[in-house]
C-alpha cells in the first residue's frame, strides 16, 4: 500500500513546499542621481487548466523560484527598469500558508492573483545606491480540488466508468482495484449548455481516516465539492474482509466522519452501481434502499457490526440504481445531480440574501 501511495504522488501533487524570493533592486548611479529599478514581485495565479501542483514542483529547481532583478541606473536610463514579476500558475483551489502555517490566501478562481513576495527597492541616495534584496518567503501550498460533485466509493466501485459515461473525461478503467491513483475531473454538459464539474477520487479503504491507503491525500478533496455521490457496488466486496453493500456505505460515511464530520453536512445521493452484473439486482436494490431509509430515521434500526456503524446516517436526496455498462439510469443521475446542486444553491442564495438584508437593516438602525 505504501508503494501505491508513492506511485500516486508521482502522478499527482496536491501539497508542496516552495521558497520564493522577490528580485533584488538595481544599483543607483550616484554621480548622476540615477535610481536603480525595483526588483520584481512574486505572485501565485489561478489556472483553470491545471489540476495538480506537479508542474510547479517541476519548475521549481530545488524548491526555489525568484522574480527578476531590477536594472541598474545608467547614464542613458537614470530610472532603472523594474525587474520582471514572477507569476506562478497554480490550480484553482490552492490554499497558501507561510512556513509558520499562517494563512496567506486562497486561489478560488482562474486568473485570481495573490502577492506572495515583494521585490527589493532600487538603489538611491538614501541607501548608498545599493539595491535591497527581495523578500524571501517559505510557502506551503495545499490543493483541494473544486468540483460541483465528487464520487465517493471503495476501489473498483465503478467511479471511473461512471465519469466516462457522463462526461468526456477519460480516466483509466479496469476490472482490478486501485485503477485510479489521482483525482480526475470531468465536465458534464446539458442540452441548455449548463455544465457541471464531477470529480472521481481514488477509492477509499477502511482506515482511510488514519491515512491508510491513499487516505488523507484524497479525502480532503471532498471539502470543496458542493455535493457527494456515494458509489456502492450492488455486490459484496472483499478487500480482506467480505462487506455487504450496506456495510460498504456505512464504512465510507464513518471514515469521512472520523476525518472531518462537517463534510457529511453536504448534499449527497447514493448510486448503487453494477446493476447489470447480477440477475436479482432489483430485489437487492429494494432491500438495500429500505435499509438505508430505515437508518436515516434511526441509525440503530438495522443490525450491522457496531464497529462499522457511523454516528449518523446522511439524509440522502436520492438513492438510484445505475449501470455505467448499459447506461441504465445514467442520464437520470446526471439530472438528479443538477437538481440537487440547484436546490441547495437557491437555498444558500436565499440565506445569504437574508443575512445581507439583516446586516443592512442593523447598520441603518445604528446610524
Secondary structure, 3 states (H helix, E strand, C coil): CHHHHHHHHHHCCCEEEEEEECCCCCCCEHHHCEECCCCCCEEEEEECCCCCCHHHHHHCHHHEEECCCCCCCECCECECCCCCCEEEEEECCEEEEECCCCEEEEECCCCCEEEEECCCCCCCHHHCCCCCCCCEEEEEEEECCCCCEEEEEECCCCHHHHHHHHCCCCCCCCCCCCCCCCCEEEEEECCCCCEEEEEECCCECCCHHHCCCCHHHHHHHHCCCCEEEEEEECCCEECCCEECHHHHHHHHHHHHHHHHHHHHHCEEEEEEECCCCCCCHHHHHHHHHHHHHHHHHCCCCCCCCCCCCCCCCCCCCCEEECECCCCECHHHHHHHHHHHHHHHHHHHHHHHHHHHHHHHHHHHHHC
